[in-house]
Amino acid sequence: MAKPLRIASVNVNGIRAAYRHGMGAWLDARGVDILALQEVRASTDDVVGLLGPEWDILHDAATAKGRAGVALASRNKASIHRVEFGPDDFDSAGRWLEADYEVNGSVVTVVSTYVNSGEAGTPKQVEKYKFLEAMLVRVPALAEHNPLSVIVGDFNVGHRRLDIRNWRGNQKSAGFLPEERAYFDRFFGPEDDPEYNAGAGFGWVDVGRRWAGEVEGPYTWWSARGQAFVNDTGWRIDYHMATPGLAATVKDYVVDRAASYEERWSDHAPVVVDYDL
C-alpha cells in the first residue's frame, strides 16, 4: 500500500535565517514529500544550496530583491509548472507558483501562495484586494484544470472568529476586515451556510477547519509583540485549501507549533497534511 502524500507549507520569513535557527532539523525529521515555502526572500541558488540536491526545486522570486518569494520543493520532479496569475499589468511575482505532480498514478496540482499582508486604508490594501480578485478568477479555473488541486500558503486573512484569538480587537485591522473575509465566503461559503466548507461558495475546502472542527485555532502565526506566542494569542492565516476530491483523502493535519519561543525558526508554524491518494 502506497504511503500518503505529505505536503508541508510554511512561511519561512527568510529561508536563510530559518535555516540558521533550525529549519533543516525540522525538515529532516518530518518526511515531507512536497514542501511549499512563502516569503523565501533569497536567490534560487540560496534555496537550492540550503535544501540540498535531493529536492527538485521551483522558485518564483519577487521582483523586488529581498521581498516575498514562493517556492515548491519535491522529491519527484514536477511535470509542469506555471507562474502566470492575474492580469498582465498585475505583478504577482513571488506570490503564486503552481506545479503538477504525478502521485500514485494521479496528477496533483499544488500551489504555493503568499497573499499580500495589506494595511487598512493604504495602497498596500489596494494591492491585497487586487490579488484576492485575481484569486476569484484563478481558483475555479484551477478546479476545472484538475479536480485534485490544493492551494497552500500564507493567505494573510483569518476567515472566521475562530481563526483569531483577539478577533474583537482586530475587526478594523488588515487580515480580519469584513471585505477580506468576504472573499473566503466565496471560496468556502459563509459560516452560516448549511453547506459551509462542504460545497458552498466555489466548493473548495478549508482543510484545517474541517479537520479541527468548531474550535479556536489551531493558530499558525503569532505577533512578535508581548507574549503572543507564549499565551497562544495567534492567528490561523496559513491554509491548505483543497478541491473536494483531494480534501476527501486527508488522513492527518498537524500544525507544527514549536515547543517553546526559543525553538521557533519562523514567526509562522508549518502546516503539514497527509493525503492518501
C-alpha positions as CSV (number, residue, x, y, z in Angstrom):
1,M,0.0,0.0,0.0
2,A,1.4,3.4,-1.0
3,K,2.2,5.8,1.8
4,P,0.2,9.1,2.0
5,L,1.5,12.1,0.2
6,R,2.8,14.5,2.8
7,I,2.5,18.2,1.9
8,A,4.0,20.8,4.2
9,S,3.6,24.5,3.9
10,V,5.3,27.3,5.8
11,N,6.1,31.0,5.6
12,V,9.8,30.8,6.5
13,N,10.2,34.6,7.0
14,G,13.5,34.4,5.1
15,I,14.9,31.0,4.4
16,R,18.5,31.8,5.3
17,A,17.5,32.9,8.8
18,A,15.1,30.0,9.2
19,Y,18.0,27.5,8.5
20,R,20.2,29.3,11.0
21,H,17.6,28.7,13.6
22,G,16.7,25.1,13.0
23,M,14.5,24.6,9.9
24,G,16.8,22.0,8.5
25,A,16.5,19.7,11.5
26,W,12.7,20.1,11.3
27,L,12.6,19.2,7.6
28,D,14.9,16.2,8.1
29,A,12.6,14.8,10.8
30,R,9.2,15.3,9.0
31,G,9.3,13.0,6.0
32,V,7.9,15.7,3.7
33,D,7.2,14.8,0.0
34,I,6.2,18.3,-1.2
35,L,7.4,21.4,0.6
36,A,5.7,24.8,-0.1
37,L,7.6,27.9,1.0
38,Q,6.5,31.5,1.3
39,E,8.4,34.7,2.0
40,V,11.6,33.0,0.9
41,R,13.5,36.2,0.4
42,A,16.5,34.6,-1.2
43,S,18.0,33.7,-4.5
44,T,17.3,30.4,-6.2
45,D,21.0,29.5,-5.6
46,D,20.5,30.1,-1.9
47,V,17.3,27.9,-1.8
48,V,19.0,25.1,-3.7
49,G,22.1,25.3,-1.5
50,L,20.1,25.1,1.7
51,L,17.6,22.4,0.8
52,G,20.2,20.2,-1.0
53,P,20.4,18.2,-4.2
54,E,17.8,15.6,-3.2
55,W,15.0,18.1,-3.8
56,D,13.6,19.3,-7.2
57,I,13.1,23.0,-6.6
58,L,10.8,25.5,-8.3
59,H,11.3,29.1,-7.1
60,D,9.4,32.3,-8.1
61,A,11.4,35.2,-6.7
62,A,9.9,38.6,-6.1
63,T,10.5,41.5,-8.4
64,A,11.9,43.5,-5.5
65,K,15.0,41.9,-4.1
66,G,14.7,40.6,-0.5
67,R,10.9,40.5,-0.5
68,A,8.2,37.8,-0.8
69,G,9.2,34.8,-3.0
70,V,7.5,31.4,-3.1
71,A,8.9,28.0,-3.8
72,L,7.9,24.4,-4.2
73,A,10.3,21.6,-3.4
74,S,9.6,17.9,-4.1
75,R,11.2,14.5,-4.0
76,N,9.9,13.9,-7.5
77,K,10.2,16.3,-10.4
78,A,7.1,18.3,-11.3
79,S,5.6,17.5,-14.7
80,I,4.8,21.2,-15.4
81,H,4.7,24.5,-13.5
82,R,3.1,27.9,-14.0
83,V,3.7,31.3,-12.5
84,E,1.1,33.3,-14.6
85,F,-1.5,34.8,-12.4
86,G,-3.9,37.8,-12.8
87,P,-4.0,40.4,-15.5
88,D,-0.9,41.3,-17.5
89,D,-0.3,44.5,-15.6
90,F,-0.6,42.9,-12.2
91,D,2.8,42.0,-10.7
92,S,2.3,38.8,-8.7
93,A,5.9,37.8,-8.9
94,G,7.0,36.0,-5.7
95,R,3.4,35.3,-4.6
96,W,1.9,32.5,-6.8
97,L,3.5,29.3,-8.1
98,E,1.7,26.2,-9.4
99,A,3.0,22.8,-10.3
100,D,1.6,19.4,-11.3
101,Y,3.0,16.3,-9.7
102,E,2.4,12.6,-10.6
103,V,1.5,10.8,-7.4
104,N,0.5,7.1,-7.2
105,G,-1.0,7.2,-10.7
106,S,-2.8,10.5,-10.2
107,V,-1.8,14.1,-11.0
108,V,-2.0,16.5,-8.1
109,T,-1.7,20.3,-8.6
110,V,-0.1,22.2,-5.8
111,V,0.0,26.0,-5.5
112,S,2.3,27.9,-3.1
113,T,0.9,31.3,-2.5
114,Y,1.8,34.3,-0.4
115,V,-1.1,36.8,-0.2
116,N,-0.2,40.4,0.5
117,S,-0.4,41.4,4.1
118,G,-2.0,44.7,3.4
119,E,-2.6,47.7,5.6
120,A,-6.1,49.1,6.1
121,G,-6.7,52.4,4.3
122,T,-3.4,52.4,2.4
123,P,-2.2,51.4,-1.2
124,K,-0.9,48.2,0.4
125,Q,-4.5,47.2,1.0
126,V,-5.5,48.0,-2.6
127,E,-2.8,45.6,-3.8
128,K,-4.1,43.0,-1.5
129,Y,-7.6,43.3,-3.0
130,K,-6.1,43.1,-6.5
131,F,-4.5,39.8,-5.5
132,L,-7.7,38.4,-4.0
133,E,-9.7,39.5,-7.0
134,A,-7.2,37.5,-9.2
135,M,-7.8,34.5,-7.0
136,L,-11.5,34.7,-7.6
137,V,-10.7,34.1,-11.3
138,R,-8.0,31.5,-10.9
139,V,-9.4,29.4,-8.1
140,P,-12.4,28.0,-10.1
141,A,-10.3,27.6,-13.2
142,L,-7.8,25.6,-11.2
143,A,-10.5,23.2,-10.1
144,E,-11.5,22.7,-13.8
145,H,-7.9,22.1,-14.7
146,N,-7.5,19.4,-12.1
147,P,-10.1,18.1,-9.6
148,L,-7.1,17.1,-7.4
149,S,-5.7,20.5,-6.5
150,V,-4.6,22.2,-3.3
151,I,-3.6,25.9,-2.7
152,V,-1.3,26.2,0.3
153,G,0.4,29.1,2.0
154,D,0.1,32.3,3.9
155,F,-3.2,33.8,2.9
156,N,-2.9,36.7,5.4
157,V,-6.6,36.5,6.3
158,G,-8.5,34.9,9.1
159,H,-11.8,33.8,7.7
160,R,-13.8,33.4,11.0
161,R,-13.7,34.5,14.6
162,L,-12.4,31.1,15.5
163,D,-9.3,31.9,13.4
164,I,-8.1,34.8,15.5
165,R,-7.8,34.8,19.3
166,N,-8.3,38.6,19.7
167,W,-10.9,39.0,16.9
168,R,-12.8,41.7,18.7
169,G,-9.7,44.0,18.7
170,N,-8.9,43.3,15.1
171,Q,-12.1,44.0,13.2
172,K,-10.5,47.1,11.6
173,S,-7.1,45.5,11.0
174,A,-5.8,44.1,7.8
175,G,-6.2,40.3,8.0
176,F,-9.7,40.4,9.5
177,L,-11.5,43.1,7.6
178,P,-15.1,42.2,6.6
179,E,-14.2,42.9,2.9
180,E,-11.2,40.5,3.1
181,R,-13.3,37.8,4.8
182,A,-16.0,38.0,2.1
183,Y,-13.5,36.6,-0.4
184,F,-13.2,33.5,1.8
185,D,-17.0,33.2,1.9
186,R,-16.7,32.8,-1.9
187,F,-14.1,30.1,-1.6
188,F,-15.7,28.1,1.3
189,G,-19.1,29.6,1.8
190,P,-20.2,31.8,4.7
191,E,-20.1,30.1,8.1
192,D,-23.9,30.3,8.5
193,D,-24.5,28.4,5.2
194,P,-25.6,24.8,5.9
195,E,-23.1,23.8,3.2
196,Y,-20.2,25.8,4.6
197,N,-16.9,24.1,3.8
198,A,-18.9,21.3,2.2
199,G,-19.9,22.6,-1.2
200,A,-20.9,26.2,-0.6
201,G,-19.2,29.0,-2.5
202,F,-16.7,27.7,-5.0
203,G,-16.9,24.4,-3.3
204,W,-13.3,24.3,-2.1
205,V,-12.5,23.0,1.4
206,D,-10.6,24.7,4.2
207,V,-8.8,21.5,5.3
208,G,-7.6,22.9,8.6
209,R,-11.1,23.9,9.7
210,R,-12.7,20.7,8.6
211,W,-10.1,18.7,10.5
212,A,-10.1,20.8,13.7
213,G,-13.8,21.4,13.9
214,E,-15.5,24.3,15.6
215,V,-12.7,25.2,18.0
216,E,-10.4,28.2,18.3
217,G,-7.4,27.9,16.1
218,P,-5.2,26.0,15.7
219,Y,-3.2,29.1,15.2
220,T,-0.3,29.3,12.7
221,W,1.1,32.8,13.2
222,W,1.9,34.9,16.3
223,S,2.9,38.5,16.5
224,A,6.3,39.4,17.9
225,R,4.6,41.8,20.3
226,G,4.4,41.0,24.0
227,Q,3.8,37.3,25.0
228,A,1.7,36.4,21.9
229,F,3.4,33.1,21.3
230,V,3.6,32.1,24.9
231,N,-0.1,32.9,25.5
232,D,-1.1,31.4,22.1
233,T,-2.7,34.7,21.1
234,G,-2.4,33.8,17.5
235,W,-4.0,33.9,14.0
236,R,-4.8,31.0,11.7
237,I,-3.8,32.5,8.4
238,D,-1.9,29.6,6.8
239,Y,-4.1,27.3,4.8
240,H,-4.4,24.1,2.9
241,M,-7.4,24.9,0.5
242,A,-8.3,21.8,-1.4
243,T,-10.8,20.7,-4.0
244,P,-13.4,18.3,-2.6
245,G,-11.8,15.3,-4.3
246,L,-8.5,15.9,-2.7
247,A,-9.9,17.0,0.7
248,A,-11.7,13.7,0.9
249,T,-8.3,11.9,1.0
250,V,-6.9,13.8,4.1
251,K,-5.6,11.4,6.7
252,D,-3.8,13.8,9.1
253,Y,-3.5,17.5,9.7
254,V,-0.9,19.0,12.0
255,V,0.3,22.5,12.9
256,D,3.9,22.1,13.9
257,R,3.9,24.7,16.7
258,A,7.3,24.9,18.3
259,A,7.5,23.6,21.9
260,S,8.9,27.0,23.1
261,Y,9.5,30.5,21.8
262,E,13.3,29.8,21.7
263,E,12.8,26.8,19.4
264,R,10.9,28.7,16.7
265,W,12.7,29.3,13.4
266,S,9.9,31.4,11.9
267,D,7.0,33.5,13.2
268,H,4.7,31.0,11.4
269,A,4.3,27.3,12.1
270,P,4.4,24.7,9.4
271,V,1.1,23.2,8.4
272,V,1.6,19.5,7.5
273,V,-1.1,17.4,5.8
274,D,-1.2,13.8,4.7
275,Y,-3.3,13.0,1.6
276,D,-3.9,9.3,1.0
277,L,-4.2,9.0,-2.8
